């Protein structure tokens, strides 16, 4: 018999659970990549909805003599209703519609996600998100110029997209333990930047010829990924403190409804225990359960502080997400496609920053300290970007990479490793579903900042882009301010644990 090739022996060395882990890692990576891929087109298309038509259009019969050029308002190239002087406010309102709906829906998504199979919940969300993304593009196909139509589509899409983040974080958090979680989550969270890059490239390819396809193609992609999710996503849950596949939670002997009620009761008891533990450690939140009946998970130490930090960090990140291509168009005088391609460098830096944040936090064992250092460096870097971007393409490329790493590093760390750490806290008694709620609380609060940032950018940019950068630097300093509190808490917790081990 011929010897087994070394490649086959290598593949056979992995057991079923290891293959499931690798497959789930890759699949959830692709699933959430498609979410961000479908969000990015609006930032690319903005410069097409309101083109820079300030260049002079000459009449065909005009001679080459020194006559004054003739303007032709009827040749305006902008898309109504974004052809008005307040187009920045209108575009900002569209961003705000999506992000405000996303922020509100995220809190509800945590409740719903706890009680439904993640695979089905995520599938429905991706299919409906694909539908509404395509609807925005159909506005071009059917020549729709109603602002209400585009706002409605943005609100609906913002609501259904909230199904994504709690679901994928819960799924990946249950499959992977706390060992090297920062590195694993840092690598995995690069799907955000990969999705932004792909969304920019796809939207940029069609934006000048048919901007409707800039939405329709990503919409079809996320819907197709929803079908793949339904067919292949492997959900892992806990049963009696043991990890099992979702399909094996219930045996064939019936009684599924009673077991479902038992799971819900266990979740309620776990959160109640969590709140009582938190109240015993921190008297300032001793009444939290009576005040936050729906979300006692907020009492876990660090949830509130990291949520507020993410609010400001996400404000900065999403302002870049929605406004960077337009800023490059105006500052560097590039067309929509070139500006969209150049903006992807910010996301390339974000990939590196997210991975570095995870690796450093793993080695130091201090998530808050890692976030604080990167936030401290990000604020002056933003100011440098606003200055250097006026001195040519080379310096702009370098600053885009650095800004992307420092801005997205803390954002990536909090939404992944920190959320997973808090969602699998020992006071939750190993309840895997609790991770969905904790993730929704943190990301939902961060989404409030994501909604406010682009709106403020639309308002402040009318007074000059410098005002926008001052707002972003202020947000970074506020994020640094609120992150100091969990850093002190975590340090004392580690000290207490060391003292206990010393006593033993």
Long-range contacts (C-beta under 8 A, 24 or more apart in sequence): 20-175, 20-234, 20-236, 21-175, 21-176, 23-232, 23-234, 24-171, 24-172, 24-175, 24-233, 24-234, 24-236, 25-172, 25-175, 25-176, 25-184, 25-188, 27-228, 27-229, 27-232, 27-233, 28-168, 28-171, 28-172, 28-188, 28-233, 29-188, 29-190, 29-191, 30-191, 30-225, 30-228, 31-122, 31-126, 31-164, 31-168, 31-225, 31-228, 31-229, 31-233, 32-164, 32-165, 32-168, 32-191, 32-192, 32-195, 33-191, 33-194, 33-195, 33-198, 34-126, 34-195, 34-218, 34-221, 34-222, 34-225, 35-126, 35-129, 35-161, 35-164, 35-165, 35-195, 35-222, 36-191, 36-192, 36-194, 36-195, 36-196, 36-199, 37-195, 37-196, 37-198, 37-199, 37-202, 37-218, 37-221, 37-222, 38-129, 38-130, 38-133, 38-161, 38-199, 38-215, 38-218, 38-219, 38-221, 38-222, 39-98, 39-161, 39-195, 39-196, 39-199, 39-321, 40-195, 40-196, 40-198, 40-199, 40-200, 40-203, 40-218, 40-321, 41-133, 41-199, 41-202, 41-203, 41-214, 41-215, 41-218, 42-94, 42-95, 42-98, 42-136, 42-154, 42-322, 43-200, 43-321, 43-322, 43-323, 43-324, 43-325, 43-326, 43-340, 43-343, 44-199, 44-200, 44-203, 44-204, 44-207, 44-214, 44-325, 44-336, 44-340, 45-203, 45-207, 45-211, 45-214, 45-215, 45-336, 46-91, 46-322, 46-323, 46-325, 46-326, 47-207, 47-325, 47-326, 47-329, 47-335, 47-336, 47-339, 48-79, 48-207, 48-208, 48-211, 48-336, 49-78, 49-79, 49-82, 49-87, 49-91, 49-211, 50-78, 50-79, 50-82, 50-83, 50-87, 50-91, 51-77, 51-78, 52-329, 52-330, 53-77, 53-78, 79-140, 79-145, 79-211, 80-145, 81-145, 81-146, 81-147, 88-458, 88-459, 88-461, 88-462, 89-458, 89-459, 89-462, 90-147, 91-326, 91-458, 92-454, 92-455, 92-457, 92-458, 92-459, 93-147, 93-151, 93-455, 93-458, 94-150, 94-151, 94-154, 95-154, 95-322, 95-451, 95-454, 95-455, 95-458, 96-451, 96-452, 96-454, 96-455, 96-458, 97-151, 97-154, 97-155, 97-158, 98-154, 98-155, 98-157, 98-158, 99-158, 99-318, 99-447, 99-450, 99-451, 99-454, 99-455, 100-155, 100-158, 100-451, 101-154, 101-155, 101-156, 101-157, 101-158, 101-159, 102-158, 102-159, 102-161, 102-162, 102-447, 102-450, 102-451, 103-444, 103-445, 103-447, 103-448, 103-450, 103-451, 104-159, 104-444, 105-158, 105-159, 105-160, 105-161, 105-162, 106-162, 106-165, 106-166, 106-440, 106-443, 106-444, 106-447, 107-295, 107-440, 107-441, 107-444, 108-162, 109-162, 109-163, 109-165, 109-166, 109-440, 109-444, 110-166, 110-295, 110-436, 110-437, 110-438, 110-439, 110-440, 110-441, 110-444, 111-294, 111-437, 111-440, 113-163, 113-166, 113-167, 113-170, 113-436, 113-437, 113-440, 114-267, 114-433, 114-434, 114-436, 114-437, 115-264, 117-235, 117-246, 118-167, 118-170, 118-171, 118-233, 118-235, 118-246, 118-436, 119-229, 119-230, 119-233, 119-235, 119-246, 120-230, 121-163, 121-167, 122-163, 122-164, 122-167, 122-168, 122-226, 122-229, 122-233, 123-226, 123-227, 123-229, 123-230, 124-163, 124-226, 125-160, 125-161, 125-162, 125-163, 125-164, 125-167, 125-226, 126-163, 126-164, 126-222, 126-223, 126-225, 126-226, 126-229, 127-223, 127-226, 127-227, 128-160, 129-157, 129-160, 129-161, 129-163, 129-164, 129-219, 129-222, 129-223, 129-226, 130-219, 130-220, 130-221, 130-222, 130-223, 130-224, 130-226, 131-219, 131-223, 132-156, 132-157, 132-160, 132-219, 133-157, 133-215, 133-216, 133-218, 133-219, 133-222, 134-215, 134-216, 134-219, 134-220, 134-223, 135-219, 136-215, 136-219, 137-211, 137-212, 137-213, 137-214, 137-215, 137-216, 137-219, 138-212, 138-216, 139-212, 140-210, 140-211, 140-212, 141-212, 162-440, 165-415, 165-439, 165-440, 165-443, 166-436, 166-437, 166-439, 166-440, 166-443, 167-436, 169-415, 169-416, 169-419, 169-420, 169-423, 169-435, 169-436, 169-439, 170-423, 170-432, 170-433, 170-435, 170-436, 170-439, 171-233, 171-235, 171-236, 172-420, 173-419, 173-420, 173-423, 173-424, 173-432, 173-435, 173-439, 174-235, 174-236, 174-237, 174-238, 174-243, 174-432, 174-435, 175-236, 178-420, 178-421, 178-424, 180-362, 181-358, 181-362, 181-417, 181-420, 181-421, 182-357, 182-358, 182-359, 182-360, 182-361, 182-362, 182-367, 182-413, 182-417, 183-355, 183-358, 183-359, 183-362, 184-358, 185-358, 185-412, 185-413, 185-416, 185-417, 185-420, 186-354, 186-355, 186-356, 186-357, 186-358, 186-359, 186-412, 186-413, 186-416, 186-417, 187-355, 187-358, 188-416, 189-354, 189-358, 189-412, 189-415, 189-416, 190-350, 190-351, 190-354, 190-355, 190-412, 192-347, 192-350, 192-354, 192-408, 192-412, 193-347, 193-348, 193-350, 193-351, 193-354, 193-404, 193-408, 194-347, 194-351, 196-321, 196-344, 196-347, 196-350, 197-344, 197-347, 197-348, 200-325, 200-340, 200-341, 200-343, 200-344, 200-347, 201-340, 201-341, 201-344, 203-340, 204-336, 204-337, 204-340, 204-341, 205-337, 207-336, 207-337, 207-340, 208-335, 208-336, 208-337, 236-432, 237-432, 237-433, 238-430, 238-431, 238-432, 241-429, 241-430, 243-432, 263-433, 266-429, 266-431, 267-431, 267-433, 267-434, 269-429, 270-427, 270-428, 270-429, 270-431, 270-434, 271-296, 271-297, 271-428, 271-434, 271-437, 272-296, 273-427, 273-428, 273-429, 274-299, 274-300, 274-425, 274-427, 274-428, 275-299, 277-427, 278-427, 295-437, 295-441, 297-428, 297-434, 297-437, 297-438, 297-441, 298-441, 300-422, 300-425, 300-427, 300-438, 301-486, 301-489, 301-490, 301-493, 302-368, 302-418, 302-422, 302-486, 302-489, 302-490, 303-422, 303-438, 303-441, 303-442, 305-482, 305-483, 305-485, 305-486, 305-489, 306-368, 306-414, 306-418, 306-422, 306-442, 306-483, 306-486, 307-441, 307-442, 307-445, 307-446, 308-445, 308-479, 308-482, 309-371, 309-410, 309-414, 309-479, 309-482, 309-483, 309-486, 310-411, 310-414, 310-415, 310-442, 310-443, 310-445, 310-446, 310-449, 310-479, 311-445, 311-446, 311-448, 311-449, 311-479, 312-449, 312-475, 312-476, 312-478, 312-479, 312-482, 313-371, 313-375, 313-407, 313-410, 313-411, 313-414, 313-446, 313-449, 313-475, 313-476, 313-479, 314-411, 314-446, 314-447, 314-449, 314-450, 314-453, 315-449, 315-450, 315-452, 315-453, 315-472, 315-475, 316-378, 316-382, 316-407, 316-411, 316-453, 316-472, 316-475, 316-476, 316-479, 317-407, 317-408, 317-411, 317-450, 318-449, 318-450, 318-453, 318-454, 319-453, 319-454, 319-456, 319-457, 319-468, 319-471, 319-472, 320-346, 320-403, 320-404, 320-407, 321-454, 322-454, 322-457, 323-454, 323-457, 323-458, 323-461, 323-468, 327-461, 327-465, 327-468, 328-389, 328-396, 330-465, 331-389, 331-390, 331-465, 332-389, 332-393, 332-396, 342-393, 342-396, 342-397, 342-400, 343-400, 345-397, 345-400, 345-401, 345-404, 346-400, 346-401, 346-403, 346-404, 346-407, 347-404, 347-408, 348-401, 348-404, 349-400, 349-401, 349-402, 349-403, 349-404, 349-405, 349-408, 350-404, 350-405, 350-407, 350-408, 350-409, 350-412, 352-401, 352-404, 352-405, 353-404, 353-405, 353-406, 353-407, 353-408, 353-409, 353-412, 354-408, 354-409, 354-412, 354-413, 356-405, 356-409, 357-409, 357-410, 357-412, 357-413, 358-412, 358-413, 358-416, 358-417, 361-413, 361-417, 365-494, 366-487, 366-490, 366-491, 367-413, 367-414, 367-417, 367-418, 367-421, 367-490, 368-483, 368-486, 368-487, 368-490, 369-487, 370-409, 370-410, 370-413, 371-409, 371-410, 371-413, 371-414, 371-479, 371-483, 372-480, 372-483, 372-484, 372-487, 374-406, 374-409, 374-410, 375-406, 375-410, 375-476, 375-477, 375-479, 375-480, 375-483, 376-480, 377-406, 378-403, 378-406, 378-407, 378-410, 378-476, 379-473, 379-476, 379-477, 379-480, 380-473, 381-406, 382-407, 382-469, 382-472, 382-473, 382-476, 383-469, 383-473, 385-469, 386-465, 386-466, 386-469, 410-479, 411-446, 414-442, 414-446, 415-439, 415-442, 415-443, 415-446, 418-442, 419-443, 449-475
